[in-house]
């Protein structure tokens, strides 16, 4: 046991309590007037009583706990020590032939247990601000939504908070309504929140439903918004289980909480067998998808992760993150351009990766549409061809190409270039060689260049929030979910397949803007939404499949395989010749792309 001044202070407190209880027992026995003879007996016998109890207190380990967190196990140890003392002290006095009134021997341990337990509970109550109401201190009242294990832990943690005071709990489980959690009443179901908010004048609520579906969480948040409550939430179940955070680390509700989906079920054993002790290379490692791929891969203890990135700042940022958060991971930072064949071959030859995740791409649709069309083709098509060809020549076991749903019936240069890159990988597929796997998904929340960061900036500036069209809709998923499914598809792929992720239901961008305005604490009267018209290359809706494609099921419920047309090596030779032709104006690039990707229809045509 580690000793410090608090331990000694607690020990002396208990010894003093034992002395006080012994004297108080005499005092009560004689109706508050102790005769001189018995007063002398009481004081003399203390020389035997105190050492006996002191030895018992130390023997029962009463000083391993912390008073601030005194709980039932601590009280149990106290009662056990006092109970043994209630037998040991009379036996000791009997052996010493010290005659003490029997009532004193009964009253003393009762008073001692009360003194020791009461002082600890009073100290904990003081530390947890339970006397604030008596002292006139005001803590902000808050509702807790959910009555499960996370809510119980949250209420216990907030009892020690100087900021919040839990005044009510809500849950849709009728068996819990009317009960109490650590002294806090379960007031009703979630639908009752507005009525109680009006009655109790509460301004904030904390959603303690880490295992609930996003649909359930969204419904609860909407009820709170209608009631005028500011909404916070506890961390996700995965974060709590991992130990990265505690339940009391509440945060503001994010769009991921409302638009995300149920957690992805990964074949963890399969991924471990695939990635553990292997060299894994990630291109575009500094981007939002590439960086998350690196983080997820690191969980499976690869022999080395090769971070391939053209942007020096982005590579430095992810390198610093790994140094701080994953110091055990062996990381190589390689600056390079996927279009630079010599550099790509050098990195692959030096590190001999077993798996390559190719996430490097130009993906901003309007930016690639005008003035940069040929650069989009070079980076997305020629770059993919360079690194995929080098992977095949270098004996890489599996090459996973991160594609997009914009490759389906593309109307933009970016979408057409990604579809063409898919076709390159399919054309490179040979029996008993590197297996090429393509994975398509839609927009990810918060990715670089996505609409969410832009909306946040506009709201922070006071608005307005700009949306291209009232009906424009996109598929959304969180970055971790998208990356996990990319890895799952990479594991399952046997070569040449295009995996399509289950993106759920499309979300209207205008609704997304409204949600973000509300979550930021504003109304649409304060932050206006302005419609600006579709931008070059954009379309109202994204499609999961092209007209000539069909979906095949896979063992994973969120993955399907698109049966798309494939190309051969002769086609690939002709494409290489076109790519070596040099820069062309945007109109010519679009016209040529339409010949290579037959379902490409440039916007406006």
JOBELGI-V830677 format. One record per pair of residues at least 24 apart in sequence whose ideal C-beta (glycine too) atoms are under 7 Angstrom apart, sorted by sequence separation. I is the first residue (numbers start at 1). GAP is how many residues later the second one is. If there is no record, write none. Layout:
I_GAP + I_GAP
This chain:
22_24 + 57_24 + 85_24 + 139_24 + 140_24 + 141_24 + 142_24 + 143_24 + 147_24 + 205_24 + 207_24 + 210_24 + 233_24 + 276_24 + 277_24 + 278_24 + 279_24 + 285_24 + 294_24 + 305_24 + 307_24 + 401_24 + 56_25 + 139_25 + 140_25 + 142_25 + 143_25 + 144_25 + 145_25 + 146_25 + 204_25 + 210_25 + 238_25 + 275_25 + 276_25 + 277_25 + 278_25 + 279_25 + 280_25 + 281_25 + 282_25 + 283_25 + 284_25 + 286_25 + 307_25 + 310_25 + 139_26 + 141_26 + 147_26 + 155_26 + 156_26 + 203_26 + 204_26 + 205_26 + 206_26 + 207_26 + 208_26 + 210_26 + 211_26 + 276_26 + 277_26 + 282_26 + 304_26 + 305_26 + 306_26 + 307_26 + 308_26 + 309_26 + 310_26 + 358_26 + 477_26 + 19_27 + 22_27 + 82_27 + 143_27 + 155_27 + 202_27 + 203_27 + 206_27 + 210_27 + 275_27 + 279_27 + 281_27 + 287_27 + 291_27 + 303_27 + 307_27 + 310_27 + 56_28 + 168_28 + 204_28 + 206_28 + 272_28 + 286_28 + 298_28 + 304_28 + 306_28 + 308_28 + 475_28 + 56_29 + 147_29 + 152_29 + 155_29 + 271_29 + 286_29 + 358_29 + 475_29 + 82_30 + 151_30 + 152_30 + 190_30 + 193_30 + 197_30 + 210_30 + 285_30 + 18_31 + 19_31 + 82_31 + 128_31 + 193_31 + 286_31 + 298_31 + 443_31 + 445_31 + 475_31 + 476_31 + 18_32 + 53_32 + 56_32 + 128_32 + 168_32 + 191_32 + 194_32 + 197_32 + 221_32 + 286_32 + 442_32 + 443_32 + 447_32 + 474_32 + 52_33 + 127_33 + 129_33 + 167_33 + 190_33 + 194_33 + 285_33 + 407_33 + 442_33 + 443_33 + 444_33 + 445_33 + 446_33 + 473_33 + 474_33 + 79_34 + 147_34 + 193_34 + 442_34 + 444_34 + 445_34 + 473_34 + 15_35 + 18_35 + 78_35 + 167_35 + 356_35 + 399_35 + 401_35 + 403_35 + 405_35 + 442_35 + 444_35 + 473_35 + 474_35 + 506_35 + 52_36 + 381_36 + 388_36 + 392_36 + 398_36 + 401_36 + 403_36 + 404_36 + 405_36 + 441_36 + 473_36 + 52_37 + 221_37 + 376_37 + 380_37 + 384_37 + 388_37 + 397_37 + 398_37 + 399_37 + 400_37 + 401_37 + 402_37 + 403_37 + 405_37 + 471_37 + 472_37 + 78_38 + 376_38 + 380_38 + 396_38 + 397_38 + 444_38 + 15_39 + 78_39 + 147_39 + 308_39 + 339_39 + 381_39 + 385_39 + 389_39 + 398_39 + 400_39 + 49_40 + 52_40 + 217_40 + 218_40 + 339_40 + 356_40 + 373_40 + 377_40 + 381_40 + 384_40 + 388_40 + 470_40 + 217_41 + 306_41 + 358_41 + 363_41 + 365_41 + 376_41 + 380_41 + 384_41 + 392_41 + 441_41 + 75_42 + 344_42 + 348_42 + 352_42 + 354_42 + 355_42 + 358_42 + 392_42 + 467_42 + 14_43 + 214_43 + 339_43 + 344_43 + 348_43 + 353_43 + 354_43 + 355_43 + 356_43 + 357_43 + 358_43 + 359_43 + 369_43 + 381_43 + 391_43 + 467_43 + 48_44 + 206_44 + 214_44 + 339_44 + 356_44 + 358_44 + 369_44 + 500_44 + 48_45 + 145_45 + 306_45 + 338_45 + 341_45 + 345_45 + 349_45 + 357_45 + 368_45 + 11_46 + 74_46 + 207_46 + 214_46 + 344_46 + 348_46 + 368_46 + 467_46 + 214_47 + 304_47 + 306_47 + 339_47 + 365_47 + 439_47 + 14_48 + 45_48 + 48_48 + 338_48 + 348_48 + 388_48 + 465_48 + 213_49 + 338_49 + 341_49 + 365_49 + 70_50 + 143_50 + 439_50 + 70_51 + 363_51 + 500_51 + 11_52 + 154_52 + 362_52 + 437_52 + 465_52 + 547_52 + 10_53 + 45_53 + 67_53 + 437_53 + 546_53 + 70_54 + 154_54 + 45_55 + 68_55 + 283_55 + 7_56 + 67_56 + 68_56 + 437_56 + 502_56 + 10_57 + 67_57 + 151_57 + 459_57 + 501_57 + 150_58 + 435_58 + 440_58 + 451_58 + 455_58 + 459_58 + 501_58 + 41_59 + 68_59 + 141_59 + 143_59 + 435_59 + 436_59 + 440_59 + 142_60 + 145_60 + 150_60 + 435_60 + 436_60 + 437_60 + 438_60 + 439_60 + 440_60 + 441_60 + 456_60 + 499_60 + 500_60 + 141_61 + 145_61 + 146_61 + 438_61 + 440_61 + 442_61 + 455_61 + 459_61 + 470_61 + 1_62 + 142_62 + 143_62 + 144_62 + 145_62 + 146_62 + 437_62 + 439_62 + 441_62 + 465_62 + 467_62 + 469_62 + 492_62 + 499_62 + 500_62 + 1_63 + 142_63 + 145_63 + 146_63 + 459_63 + 464_63 + 468_63 + 498_63 + 140_64 + 142_64 + 144_64 + 145_64 + 293_64 + 463_64 + 464_64 + 465_64 + 466_64 + 467_64 + 468_64 + 469_64 + 492_64 + 497_64 + 498_64 + 539_64 + 463_65 + 464_65 + 468_65 + 469_65 + 538_65 + 293_66 + 429_66 + 464_66 + 466_66 + 468_66 + 498_66 + 537_66 + 429_67 + 468_67 + 473_67 + 475_67 + 492_67 + 536_67 + 459_68 + 472_68 + 473_68 + 474_68 + 488_68 + 290_69 + 471_69 + 281_70 + 289_70 + 405_70 + 426_70 + 468_70 + 489_70 + 496_70 + 469_71 + 488_71 + 29_72 + 279_72 + 281_72 + 287_72 + 279_73 + 280_73 + 485_73 + 29_74 + 279_74 + 485_74 + 29_75 + 145_75 + 279_75 + 280_75 + 281_75 + 282_75 + 283_75 + 284_75 + 278_76 + 283_76 + 284_76 + 422_76 + 278_77 + 282_77 + 283_77 + 284_77 + 26_78 + 29_78 + 25_79 + 28_79 + 154_80 + 275_80 + 25_82 + 25_83 + 150_84 + 402_84 + 364_85 + 22_86 + 25_86 + 363_86 + 400_86 + 21_87 + 24_87 + 21_90 + 157_90 + 158_90 + 400_90 + 21_91 + 157_91 + 398_92 + 154_93 + 18_94 + 21_94 + 153_94 + 154_94 + 17_95 + 20_95 + 398_95 + 150_97 + 17_98 + 17_99 + 442_100 + 14_102 + 283_104 + 13_106 + 289_113 + 414_123 + 413_124 + 412_125 + 411_126 + 411_128 + 409_134 + 408_135 + 406_136 + 408_136 + 405_137 + 408_137 + 409_137 + 408_138 + 409_138 + 405_139 + 426_140 + 427_140 + 426_141 + 427_141 + 427_142 + 423_144 + 427_144 + 427_145 + 424_148 + 424_151 + 289_155 + 288_156 + 289_158 + 288_159 + 288_160 + 287_161 + 370_166 + 369_167 + 369_168 + 366_169 + 366_170 + 366_171 + 365_172 + 365_173 + 413_176 + 420_176 + 413_177 + 416_177 + 420_177 + 419_178 + 413_180 + 416_181 + 416_184 + 259_186 + 292_187 + 296_187 + 410_187 + 292_188 + 296_188 + 256_189 + 255_190 + 289_190 + 293_190 + 409_190 + 410_190 + 411_190 + 288_191 + 292_191 + 296_191 + 411_191 + 412_191 + 411_192 + 289_193 + 293_193 + 289_194 + 255_197 + 382_197 + 381_198 + 374_209 + 374_210 + 377_212 + 373_213 + 371_215 + 374_215 + 261_216 + 271_216 + 370_216 + 373_216 + 259_217 + 264_217 + 274_217 + 373_217 + 260_218 + 266_218 + 261_220 + 264_220 + 271_220 + 260_221 + 264_221 + 267_221 + 270_221 + 256_222 + 266_222 + 267_224 + 261_243 + 259_248 + 258_257 + 255_260 + 255_261 + 253_266 + 252_267 + 230_291 + 225_293 + 264_294
